[in-house]
């Protein structure tokens, strides 16, 4: 392929469905060739065979979440995909690995991420070993190397503001003060590295930080497909991207994304459902925060003195309306917000 995309359309821009949405991202990753491009670019390993494991998508169901019941967050699940992949190692040998991809739009309970990793970490596979003496074949059980990848539409750190954080296992002898350089069956099968993408940090990456590195250059181009600052005006379900920024290796991925509209007539409706889910999640988290921290008249007065008085008052009114819709009495709402009886009745 050429260095730049070469579609029949001569437009300067590419319009794609926003892959931050689960329905779009899943459609993309169900295409084996596109998934291989995405995953091999992320982990910088040569994938020669890839299979999407079945029943891996936790459907998001929008349920009414009562603000007084923080335990109701168990109804909210993560989007995740599992792949088994065969990678070609630098020495020419092949290895079976598992790639676990989790995607989230809002910060969530870290134990939910961890709980899901734990399930995949215990998976294993059978491998045939041929004895050199008598050429007999023996089947043995081996752990599968696990690569968890998190694609997050929020930041988890503000120390270096990087786009991709990767952990690197270093095996160090305490007394010898030397690192183990070779594969170690015991240690390597009881540990794993993780990749964490922080999409909001796309704007923090300078061209000078990737232009002379082949891996970083491809990685940045791939993640640029998720750039939420490129949303089409008045339609956050579509991204408008400058064509020349995307090298030819992404042609398959972009064409697959563009095909999502044609092959899924309900795509737009499903994206609206995700919007509703996300709004319910944010509302739930905000309400739980209010209940945990309390909401008294002193806090209200403190907010109203702030230079953003109007915005803060709007927050209080929205919170009061949520309480009212949830069945709270006017007296209870007055006590929690400090609003007047008239203000609450007019909501």
C-alpha positions as CSV (number, residue, x, y, z in Angstrom):
1,X,0.0,0.0,0.0
2,X,1.0,3.6,-0.5
3,X,1.9,5.9,2.3
4,X,-1.4,7.7,2.0
5,X,-4.9,6.5,1.5
6,X,-5.9,6.3,-2.1
7,X,-9.7,6.2,-2.4
8,X,-11.6,7.1,-5.6
9,X,-13.1,10.0,-3.7
10,X,-10.8,13.0,-4.0
11,X,-12.2,14.8,-0.9
12,X,-9.8,16.2,1.5
13,X,-11.7,14.7,4.4
14,X,-12.9,11.3,5.5
15,X,-16.2,10.9,7.3
16,X,-16.5,7.8,9.6
17,X,-18.9,6.6,12.3
18,X,-17.4,7.4,15.7
19,X,-15.5,4.3,16.8
20,X,-15.7,5.3,20.4
21,X,-19.2,3.9,20.3
22,X,-19.4,0.2,21.2
23,X,-21.6,-0.7,18.2
24,X,-19.2,0.8,15.8
25,X,-16.1,-0.5,17.4
26,X,-17.5,-4.0,17.6
27,X,-18.4,-3.9,13.9
28,X,-14.8,-2.9,13.1
29,X,-13.2,-5.6,15.2
30,X,-15.5,-8.4,13.8
31,X,-13.6,-8.1,10.6
32,X,-10.5,-10.3,11.1
33,X,-8.3,-8.3,8.8
34,X,-9.2,-5.0,10.4
35,X,-8.8,-6.4,13.8
36,X,-5.3,-7.7,13.0
37,X,-4.2,-4.3,11.8
38,X,-5.6,-2.6,15.0
39,X,-4.2,-5.1,17.5
40,X,-0.8,-5.7,15.8
41,X,-0.3,-1.9,15.6
42,X,-1.2,-1.5,19.3
43,X,1.1,-4.2,20.7
44,X,3.8,-4.0,18.0
45,X,3.8,-7.7,17.3
46,X,3.3,-9.6,14.0
47,X,-0.1,-11.4,14.2
48,X,-0.4,-14.1,11.6
49,X,-3.7,-15.6,12.8
50,X,-6.5,-14.1,14.8
51,X,-9.8,-15.3,16.1
52,X,-12.5,-13.4,17.9
53,X,-13.8,-15.4,20.8
54,X,-17.6,-15.8,21.1
55,X,-19.9,-14.3,23.7
56,X,-17.6,-11.6,24.8
57,X,-19.7,-8.5,24.6
58,X,-21.5,-7.5,27.7
59,X,-24.6,-5.7,26.4
60,X,-25.3,-2.4,28.2
61,X,-28.9,-2.3,29.5
62,X,-30.3,1.0,30.6
63,X,-32.1,0.5,33.9
64,X,-33.5,3.1,36.3
65,X,-30.9,3.6,38.9
66,X,-32.1,4.9,42.2
67,X,-29.7,7.6,43.6
68,X,-29.9,6.2,47.1
69,X,-28.7,2.7,46.0
70,X,-25.0,2.9,45.0
71,X,-25.0,-0.9,44.8
72,X,-27.1,-0.6,41.6
73,X,-23.9,0.1,39.7
74,X,-23.6,-3.7,39.3
75,X,-26.1,-3.4,36.5
76,X,-23.4,-1.5,34.5
77,X,-20.9,-3.7,32.7
78,X,-17.8,-3.1,30.6
79,X,-17.5,-3.5,26.9
80,X,-14.9,-6.1,26.1
81,X,-13.6,-8.4,23.3
82,X,-11.4,-11.4,23.6
83,X,-9.1,-12.6,20.8
84,X,-6.8,-15.6,20.5
85,X,-3.9,-14.8,18.3
86,X,-0.9,-16.5,16.9
87,X,2.1,-14.2,16.7
88,X,5.4,-14.6,15.0
89,X,8.3,-13.9,17.4
90,X,11.5,-12.2,16.3
91,X,13.3,-15.6,16.1
92,X,10.7,-17.0,13.6
93,X,8.9,-19.2,16.2
94,X,5.2,-18.9,16.8
95,X,3.3,-18.3,20.1
96,X,-0.4,-18.5,21.0
97,X,-1.5,-15.5,23.0
98,X,-4.8,-14.1,24.3
99,X,-5.6,-10.4,23.7
100,X,-8.2,-8.9,26.0
101,X,-9.6,-5.6,24.9
102,X,-11.6,-3.5,27.3
103,X,-13.1,-0.1,26.3
104,X,-14.6,2.5,28.6
105,X,-16.0,6.0,28.2
106,X,-16.2,6.9,31.9
107,X,-14.0,6.1,34.9
108,X,-15.3,3.0,36.6
109,X,-14.7,0.7,39.5
110,X,-11.2,-0.7,39.0
111,X,-12.2,-4.0,40.5
112,X,-14.5,-4.6,37.6
113,X,-11.6,-4.3,35.2
114,X,-9.5,-6.6,37.4
115,X,-12.2,-9.2,37.9
116,X,-12.5,-9.6,34.1
117,X,-8.7,-9.9,33.7
118,X,-8.6,-12.6,36.4
119,X,-11.0,-14.8,34.4
120,X,-8.9,-14.7,31.2
121,X,-5.6,-15.0,33.1
122,X,-6.5,-18.6,34.1
123,X,-7.1,-19.8,30.6
124,X,-4.8,-22.5,29.1
125,X,-4.3,-24.5,26.0
126,X,-2.9,-27.9,25.0
127,X,0.4,-28.1,23.2
128,X,2.0,-31.1,21.5
129,X,5.6,-31.9,22.3
130,X,7.6,-34.4,20.3
131,X,10.3,-36.4,22.2
132,X,13.5,-36.4,20.2
133,X,14.4,-39.9,21.4
134,X,11.5,-41.9,20.1
135,X,9.5,-39.2,18.2
136,X,6.5,-39.9,20.4
137,X,4.0,-37.1,20.8
138,X,2.8,-36.0,24.2
139,X,0.1,-33.4,24.9
140,X,0.9,-30.9,27.7
141,X,-1.1,-28.0,29.2
142,X,0.4,-24.6,29.0
143,X,-0.7,-21.1,30.2
144,X,-1.5,-18.6,27.5
145,X,0.3,-15.3,27.5
146,X,-2.3,-12.6,28.2
147,X,-2.2,-9.1,26.9
148,X,-4.9,-6.8,28.4
149,X,-5.5,-3.6,26.4
150,X,-7.6,-0.7,27.8
151,X,-8.9,1.9,25.4
152,X,-10.2,4.8,27.7
153,X,-11.9,8.0,26.8
154,X,-10.6,9.6,30.0
155,X,-7.2,10.1,31.6
156,X,-5.9,7.9,34.4
157,X,-2.8,10.0,35.0
158,X,-1.7,13.6,34.7
159,X,2.0,13.1,35.4
160,X,3.3,12.7,31.9
161,X,0.0,12.9,29.9
162,X,1.0,10.2,27.4
163,X,-1.3,8.6,24.8
164,X,-0.3,5.0,25.6
165,X,1.0,3.7,28.9
166,X,2.6,0.3,28.9
167,X,4.0,-1.7,31.7
168,X,7.2,-3.7,31.2
169,X,8.0,-6.6,33.3
170,X,11.6,-6.5,34.6
171,X,12.9,-9.6,36.3
172,X,15.7,-8.5,38.7
173,X,17.8,-10.6,41.1
174,X,18.0,-8.7,44.4
175,X,21.5,-9.8,45.5
176,X,23.1,-10.1,42.1
177,X,21.5,-6.9,40.9
178,X,21.1,-8.4,37.4
179,X,18.1,-8.7,35.2
180,X,16.9,-12.0,33.7
181,X,17.0,-11.5,29.9
182,X,15.6,-14.9,28.8
183,X,12.0,-16.2,29.0
184,X,11.3,-17.7,32.4
185,X,8.5,-20.3,32.4
186,X,7.5,-19.7,36.0
187,X,7.6,-15.9,36.3
188,X,6.4,-15.0,32.8
189,X,3.4,-17.2,33.1
190,X,2.4,-15.7,36.4
191,X,2.5,-12.1,35.3
192,X,1.6,-9.9,32.3
193,X,2.0,-6.4,30.8
194,X,-0.9,-4.1,30.2
195,X,-1.5,-1.4,27.6
196,X,-3.6,1.6,28.5
197,X,-4.7,4.1,25.9
198,X,-5.7,7.6,27.1
199,X,-7.6,9.0,24.1
200,X,-7.9,12.6,25.5
201,X,-4.1,12.8,25.4
202,X,-4.1,12.7,21.5
203,X,-3.7,16.5,21.6
204,X,-0.7,16.3,23.9
205,X,1.5,14.3,21.5
206,X,3.9,16.3,19.4
207,X,5.0,15.3,15.9
208,X,8.6,15.3,17.1
209,X,7.7,12.6,19.6
210,X,6.8,10.0,16.9
211,X,8.0,11.1,13.5
212,X,11.3,9.2,13.6
213,X,9.9,6.0,15.1
214,X,8.0,3.6,12.8
215,X,6.0,2.0,15.6
216,X,5.0,5.3,17.2
217,X,4.1,6.8,13.9
218,X,1.7,4.0,13.0
219,X,0.3,3.9,16.5
220,X,-0.5,7.6,16.5
221,X,-2.2,7.4,13.1
222,X,-4.3,4.5,14.3
223,X,-5.4,6.2,17.5
224,X,-6.1,9.4,15.5
225,X,-9.1,7.5,14.2
226,X,-10.6,7.9,17.7
227,X,-10.0,11.7,17.9
228,X,-13.1,13.0,19.6
229,X,-12.1,16.6,18.7
230,X,-12.9,15.7,15.1
231,X,-16.6,15.3,15.6
232,X,-18.8,16.6,12.8
233,X,-20.6,19.7,13.9
234,X,-24.0,19.0,15.5
235,X,-23.4,15.2,15.1
236,X,-21.1,13.5,17.6
237,X,-21.8,10.2,16.0
238,X,-19.5,11.0,13.1
239,X,-15.9,12.0,12.8
240,X,-14.5,14.3,10.1
241,X,-10.8,13.4,9.6
242,X,-8.2,14.9,7.3
243,X,-7.3,12.2,4.8
244,X,-3.6,12.9,4.4
245,X,-2.9,12.1,8.1
246,X,-3.7,8.4,7.6
247,X,-1.1,6.1,6.0
248,X,-2.1,3.3,3.6
249,X,-2.0,0.5,6.1
250,X,-5.2,1.9,7.6
251,X,-7.2,1.7,4.4
252,X,-8.9,-1.5,5.3
253,X,-9.8,-0.2,8.7
254,X,-11.3,3.1,7.4
255,X,-13.3,1.3,4.7
256,X,-14.6,-1.1,7.3
257,X,-15.8,1.8,9.5
258,X,-17.4,3.5,6.5
259,X,-19.3,0.3,5.7
260,X,-20.9,0.3,9.1
261,X,-23.6,2.7,8.0
262,X,-24.5,0.7,5.0
263,X,-24.5,-2.7,6.6
264,X,-26.2,-1.7,9.8
265,X,-29.4,0.2,9.2
266,X,-30.0,0.5,13.0
267,X,-26.5,2.0,13.6
268,X,-27.7,5.5,14.4
269,X,-30.4,4.2,16.8
270,X,-27.9,2.0,18.6
271,X,-25.6,5.0,19.0
272,X,-28.4,7.0,20.5
273,X,-29.1,4.2,23.0
274,X,-25.4,4.3,24.0
275,X,-25.8,8.0,24.6
276,X,-28.7,7.4,26.9
277,X,-26.8,4.7,28.7
278,X,-23.8,7.1,29.2
279,X,-26.1,9.8,30.4
280,X,-27.7,7.5,32.9
281,X,-24.3,6.4,34.1
282,X,-23.1,10.0,34.6
283,X,-26.3,10.9,36.3
284,X,-26.0,7.9,38.6
285,X,-22.4,8.7,39.5
286,X,-23.2,12.4,40.2
287,X,-26.1,11.5,42.4
288,X,-24.1,9.0,44.4
289,X,-21.4,11.7,44.9
290,X,-24.1,14.1,46.2
291,X,-25.4,11.6,48.6
292,X,-22.0,10.5,49.8
293,X,-20.7,14.1,50.3
294,X,-24.0,15.6,51.4
295,X,-25.6,18.7,50.0
296,X,-26.4,21.4,52.5
297,X,-27.3,25.1,52.4
298,X,-23.7,26.1,53.2
299,X,-22.4,24.3,50.2
300,X,-25.0,25.9,48.0
301,X,-24.1,29.4,49.3
302,X,-20.5,28.7,48.8
303,X,-21.2,27.8,45.2
304,X,-23.3,30.8,44.5
305,X,-20.5,33.1,45.6
306,X,-18.3,31.6,42.9
307,X,-17.7,33.5,39.7
308,X,-19.6,30.8,37.8
309,X,-22.8,31.5,39.8
310,X,-25.2,30.8,37.0
311,X,-23.6,27.5,36.0
312,X,-23.5,26.3,39.6
313,X,-27.1,27.3,40.2
314,X,-28.1,25.2,37.1
315,X,-26.3,22.2,38.6
316,X,-28.3,22.6,41.8
317,X,-31.6,22.9,39.9
318,X,-30.7,19.8,37.8
319,X,-30.0,17.9,40.9
320,X,-33.2,19.0,42.5
321,X,-35.2,17.9,39.5
322,X,-33.5,14.5,39.6
323,X,-34.5,14.2,43.3
324,X,-38.1,15.3,42.4
325,X,-38.4,12.8,39.6
326,X,-37.1,10.1,41.9
327,X,-40.0,10.7,44.4
328,X,-38.4,12.9,47.0
329,X,-40.7,15.2,48.9
330,X,-40.4,19.0,48.5
331,X,-39.3,19.4,52.1
332,X,-36.5,16.8,51.6
333,X,-35.3,18.6,48.4
334,X,-35.3,21.9,50.2
335,X,-33.2,20.4,53.0
336,X,-30.7,18.9,50.5
337,X,-30.4,21.8,48.1
338,X,-31.4,25.0,49.9
339,X,-33.8,26.0,47.0
340,X,-37.1,27.6,47.7
341,X,-40.5,25.9,47.6
342,X,-41.4,27.9,44.5
343,X,-38.2,27.0,42.7
344,X,-38.8,23.3,43.2
345,X,-42.4,23.4,42.2
346,X,-41.5,25.1,39.0
347,X,-39.1,22.3,38.0
